[in-house]
């Protein structure tokens, strides 16, 4: 899966994996009462939000190469679609 064809899938999988790892760390910290277990009885939501807040900046820094590869893949697809649309428009104008 190292080809540029799967850049979006790879980035998404790594992003989800980073979130799950962050959630696991937050859960362990809450289990050992290093961080508060709940805020007004919302334990699961609290842990999810904390994991999101932790994983977002980590993914911004750690997944830069994958994000750039995904961006290149998307730009290439958009450019191909624009070329097809321009070709279709010009063929319709010739009629």
C-alpha positions as CSV (number, residue, x, y, z in Angstrom):
1,X,0.0,0.0,0.0
2,X,2.9,2.4,-0.6
3,X,1.7,3.6,-4.0
4,X,0.2,7.1,-4.3
5,X,-3.0,5.4,-5.3
6,X,-3.9,4.7,-1.7
7,X,-2.7,7.9,-0.1
8,X,-6.2,8.9,1.1
9,X,-6.8,5.5,2.6
10,X,-3.4,5.4,4.2
11,X,-3.9,8.9,5.8
12,X,-7.3,8.1,7.0
13,X,-6.2,4.8,8.6
14,X,-3.2,6.5,10.3
15,X,-5.4,9.3,11.5
16,X,-7.9,6.8,13.0
17,X,-5.1,4.8,14.5
18,X,-3.6,7.9,16.1
19,X,-7.0,8.7,17.6
20,X,-7.4,5.2,19.0
21,X,-4.0,5.3,20.5
22,X,-4.7,8.7,22.1
23,X,-8.0,7.3,23.4
24,X,-6.2,4.3,24.9
25,X,-3.7,6.5,26.7
26,X,-6.4,8.8,28.0
27,X,-8.4,5.8,29.2
28,X,-5.4,4.3,31.0
29,X,-4.7,7.7,32.6
30,X,-8.4,7.9,33.7
31,X,-8.4,4.3,34.9
32,X,-5.4,5.0,37.2
33,X,-7.1,8.3,38.3
34,X,-4.2,10.4,37.0
35,X,-6.7,12.6,35.2
36,X,-10.3,13.1,36.3
37,X,-12.6,10.2,35.4
38,X,-15.6,12.2,34.6
39,X,-17.0,15.7,34.3
40,X,-20.5,15.8,35.5
41,X,-20.9,12.1,35.0
42,X,-20.0,12.1,31.3
43,X,-17.0,9.7,31.4
44,X,-17.1,8.4,27.9
45,X,-17.7,11.7,26.2
46,X,-15.0,13.4,28.3
47,X,-12.5,10.7,27.3
48,X,-13.5,11.0,23.6
49,X,-13.2,14.8,23.6
50,X,-9.8,14.6,25.3
51,X,-8.6,12.1,22.8
52,X,-9.7,14.3,19.9
53,X,-7.9,17.3,21.4
54,X,-4.7,15.3,21.9
55,X,-4.8,13.5,18.5
56,X,-5.5,16.5,16.3
57,X,-2.2,18.4,16.8
58,X,-0.3,15.1,16.8
59,X,-1.7,14.1,13.4
60,X,-0.9,17.6,12.1
61,X,2.7,17.1,13.0
62,X,3.2,13.4,12.6
63,X,1.2,12.8,9.4
64,X,2.5,15.7,7.3
65,X,4.0,13.4,4.6
66,X,0.8,11.4,4.3
67,X,-1.3,14.5,4.2
68,X,0.8,16.0,1.4
69,X,0.6,12.7,-0.6
70,X,-3.2,12.7,-0.2
71,X,-3.4,16.3,-1.3
72,X,-1.4,15.5,-4.4
73,X,-3.7,12.6,-5.2
74,X,-6.8,14.8,-4.8
75,X,-5.3,17.6,-6.9
76,X,-4.5,15.1,-9.7
77,X,-8.0,13.8,-9.7
78,X,-9.5,17.3,-9.7
79,X,-7.3,18.3,-12.6
80,X,-8.3,15.2,-14.6
81,X,-12.0,16.0,-14.0
82,X,-11.4,19.6,-15.1
83,X,-9.7,18.4,-18.3
84,X,-12.6,16.0,-19.1
85,X,-15.1,18.8,-18.5
86,X,-13.2,21.2,-20.7
87,X,-13.0,18.5,-23.4
88,X,-16.8,17.8,-23.2
89,X,-17.5,21.5,-23.4
90,X,-15.4,22.0,-26.4
91,X,-16.9,19.0,-28.2
92,X,-20.4,20.4,-27.5
93,X,-19.3,23.8,-28.9
94,X,-18.2,22.1,-32.1
95,X,-21.6,20.8,-32.8
